[in-house]
């Protein structure tokens, strides 16, 4: 069992890279483009109610 844990621990960088690449692919998937553009416009919106 110790050999298995050592093998898994030696692959931590590959696991981390796979997770990072998965997040990047998910975030920039073409289907999400409209949602990302809407999020990018948040700082430019004027949501203050005029009294």
Buried (B, 14 or more C-beta within 10 A) or exposed (E): EEEEEEEEEEEEEEEEEEEEEEEEEEEEEEEEEEEEEEEEEEEEEEEEEEE
